[in-house]
Amino acid sequence: MIRLSGPLLIGAALVLALVACGDSGTDDSTPEPSVCVEGVAAPGPSPIRRMTRFEYNNTVRDLLGDSTEPARDFPIEEEAHGFANNANDLVVTPALAEKYMLAAEGVASRAAADPGALTGCMAGANAASTDDCMRSFFATFGKRAYRRPMTTEEVEGLVDLFHQGEAIGMTRTSSANEKFRGGVTLALESMLESADFLYRVELSENASPVDAAGTVVPLDSWEMASRLSYFLWASMPDEELFTAAESGELATKEQVATQARRMLNDPRARDAVAMFHQQWLDYDRIGNVGKDATMFPEWSSAIGDLMKEEMRGFIDHVVFDGEGDLRTLLTAPYTYASEDLAKFYGVSGGGKNGALERVDFDPKKHAGILSMGAILGYYAHSDQTSPVLRGKLVREVFLCDTLDPPPAMFQAPMPDPTTTGRERAKQHAAGGCANCHKLMDPIGFGFENFDALGRWRDEENGAPIDVSGSIIESDVDGNFNGVRDLTSRLARSKDVQACYAKMWFRFAYGRMESEEDACSMEQVTNTFNQSGGNVKELLVALTQTDAFMYRHPGTTKAGQK
């Protein structure tokens, strides 16, 4: 039975007022005065965070070498504010508690298949010797599993569980090794079901306040090690982070930044960056999209899967091996794709046998992630394109606008299949819907050279395609012609850079931004702009804020009332 008592969630974060439909940006070039006050730390909320399925799989892999991905069987997290790791929504339901128990049993059983190799202890030794050896193992292993030093009481409790497991594993015919294995298995199960393993608990009691009122305290080094590792790797700390925590070398911003830069050179950072973009853009959904079989007989879920791999491969290259900046993500006239996908797009190149290799497009036609099939195919209908969906994507995901939903009684007119996408859009962009559609549709028209599968076309129903459009109520207002012109505008937009930084803030901290985070947001956005939009510099900047370095003090620990 899993026991998750104590403060599992800390109140909901206050939400900043997001831009309402029809009231987007301004074109005021006068610099805003800084909201940061020297000497005042404002960390914002620090909710206790439960592992996501992604983090759970990564953690048991790094803790015990278990690559079976047991969390695939867990209930899927609901997305909140664009991401599936919002702390206040990661509650433990009865169904999830049962899955935790089953996963712990499986992981522990596999880990204890050779209990001597795991623990360094010997089955059949005298009781006192075995107990001393197991105490040493639990103290060392527990420090990694709980991501902090173990207390004497915790170690002794695990030794007691070990003995209970020995009794369960002992039968009249069982060997000493089976008895030993039973004890190790039960103790591991308990640890893997503990709130100290499943949650990142930041309630250490020894921190000295950094403000006169005692309302803000620094994280201790162990808490900081976990903040860094679960942000940049979506997994537990490695030995170097643990060593730094043990030595108290994660106390200053400089020490934290040094570790962050080291960690960004580790392959695990690529997985975390990929997960952010996957959730931010929803591009993984393309594999489940259905298309009209009569109009698009060449479409299949296999093509959708290749598009997902393309998107991940392209982003991975740009961020870690290429130019590294948001501008390139938005404007690059190339991708990384397999030979089969390149043929689907009607271009040459691509990797053999599903491998990803660079594929160059016509630079007048393609431009970065917004011209890739995973985006264009998902933000379209089964039988036609959708300037509305594609324009809405830009406004909400790249400009961080909030658009009102259609009226409750709204009925979209049946489209005329002989018309163009531009003509069809005019049929519903009238009356009470006009205020929102004037923000979306003129942007979406720029994508009309791409069909419902994301392939280039010059005509629709025998008519030349008009890809002229416009952006209003942003910092890059004006007319454009086609996706290349559109993405060039977006790439120089400070609004887009600020939106991208805000999305990373939410993903990194597992919550919405609050009023108290204004200074942290300003610092992150300014650093991102000054770096020329470098993504890795943005991630380092996110580790340097009050919101990352400090927290408000707590009064309880997980498992206590």
Helices and strands as residue ranges (DSSP letters): E 49-50, H 53-64, G 70-73, G 87-89, H 94-111, H 115-119, H 127-146, H 152-169, H 176-192, H 195-198, E 199-200, E 217-218, H 221-232, H 239-246, H 253-263, H 267-281, G 283-288, H 301-316, I 317-321, H 326-331, E 334-337, H 339-345, G 352-354, E 357-360, G 368-371, H 373-378, H 387-393, I 394-398, H 421-426, G 431-433, H 434-444, G 445-447, E 459-460, E 463-464, E 468-471, E 478-481, H 482-491, H 494-509, G 515-517, H 518-530, H 535-542, H 546-549, E 550-551
